[in-house]
């Protein structure tokens, strides 16, 4: 991991909700809901089915589009494909 990535991770780990300005927090919530909605819309599409077959390392993280727990990295990959499969996100 690069020094910059490590520094960013430490900053995020130390961030408290009270440190986030209210307007920024609302915007982050809006983007999160947008991404979840886009992922649900992408569920069942061919790119998501392929990604789910390719990225299937076992783990404890559940996907937005199915209930099969995966490794953190593989879950992030499949969720990302689902969130962009329908191309309806902002």
C-alpha positions as CSV (number, residue, x, y, z in Angstrom):
1,X,0.0,0.0,0.0
2,X,1.3,3.4,-0.8
3,X,2.0,6.0,1.8
4,X,-0.7,8.2,0.5
5,X,-3.3,5.4,0.6
6,X,-2.2,4.6,4.2
7,X,-2.5,8.2,5.2
8,X,-6.0,8.5,3.7
9,X,-7.0,5.3,5.5
10,X,-5.8,6.6,8.8
11,X,-7.7,9.9,8.2
12,X,-10.9,8.1,7.4
13,X,-10.6,5.7,10.3
14,X,-10.2,8.7,12.7
15,X,-13.1,10.7,11.1
16,X,-16.1,11.3,13.4
17,X,-19.6,12.0,12.1
18,X,-19.5,15.3,14.1
19,X,-16.5,16.4,12.0
20,X,-18.5,16.2,8.7
21,X,-20.4,19.4,7.8
22,X,-24.2,18.8,7.7
23,X,-24.5,19.8,4.0
24,X,-21.7,17.4,3.0
25,X,-23.3,14.6,5.0
26,X,-26.6,15.1,3.2
27,X,-24.8,15.0,-0.1
28,X,-23.0,11.8,0.8
29,X,-26.3,10.2,1.9
30,X,-27.8,11.3,-1.5
31,X,-25.0,9.7,-3.4
32,X,-25.2,6.5,-1.4
33,X,-28.9,6.1,-2.0
34,X,-28.3,6.9,-5.7
35,X,-25.6,4.2,-5.9
36,X,-27.8,1.6,-4.1
37,X,-30.7,2.4,-6.4
38,X,-28.5,2.0,-9.5
39,X,-27.1,-1.3,-8.2
40,X,-30.6,-2.7,-7.6
41,X,-31.5,-1.6,-11.2
42,X,-28.4,-3.4,-12.4
43,X,-29.4,-6.7,-10.7
44,X,-29.9,-9.5,-13.1
45,X,-28.1,-7.9,-16.0
46,X,-25.5,-9.9,-17.9
47,X,-22.5,-7.9,-16.7
48,X,-23.6,-8.5,-13.1
49,X,-24.2,-12.2,-13.6
50,X,-20.7,-12.5,-15.1
51,X,-19.0,-10.5,-12.3
52,X,-20.8,-12.6,-9.7
53,X,-19.4,-15.8,-11.3
54,X,-15.9,-14.4,-11.6
55,X,-15.6,-12.6,-8.3
56,X,-16.7,-15.2,-5.8
57,X,-14.0,-15.6,-3.1
58,X,-15.8,-16.6,0.1
59,X,-16.1,-14.1,2.9
60,X,-18.6,-12.3,5.1
61,X,-19.6,-9.3,3.0
62,X,-23.1,-9.5,1.4
63,X,-23.8,-8.0,-2.0
64,X,-26.4,-5.3,-2.8
65,X,-27.8,-7.7,-5.4
66,X,-27.7,-11.1,-3.8
67,X,-27.3,-12.8,-0.5
68,X,-24.1,-14.8,-1.2
69,X,-21.4,-13.5,1.2
70,X,-18.0,-12.8,-0.5
71,X,-14.6,-11.5,0.3
72,X,-14.6,-7.7,0.8
73,X,-12.7,-7.0,-2.4
74,X,-14.8,-9.3,-4.5
75,X,-18.0,-7.9,-3.0
76,X,-16.9,-4.4,-3.9
77,X,-16.2,-5.5,-7.4
78,X,-19.6,-7.1,-8.0
79,X,-21.4,-4.2,-6.3
80,X,-19.5,-1.7,-8.5
81,X,-20.5,-3.6,-11.7
82,X,-24.1,-3.7,-10.5
83,X,-24.1,0.0,-9.8
84,X,-23.0,0.8,-13.3
85,X,-24.7,-2.0,-15.3
86,X,-27.8,0.0,-16.1
87,X,-26.1,3.4,-16.3
88,X,-28.8,5.2,-14.5
89,X,-26.7,6.7,-11.7
90,X,-26.0,10.4,-11.4
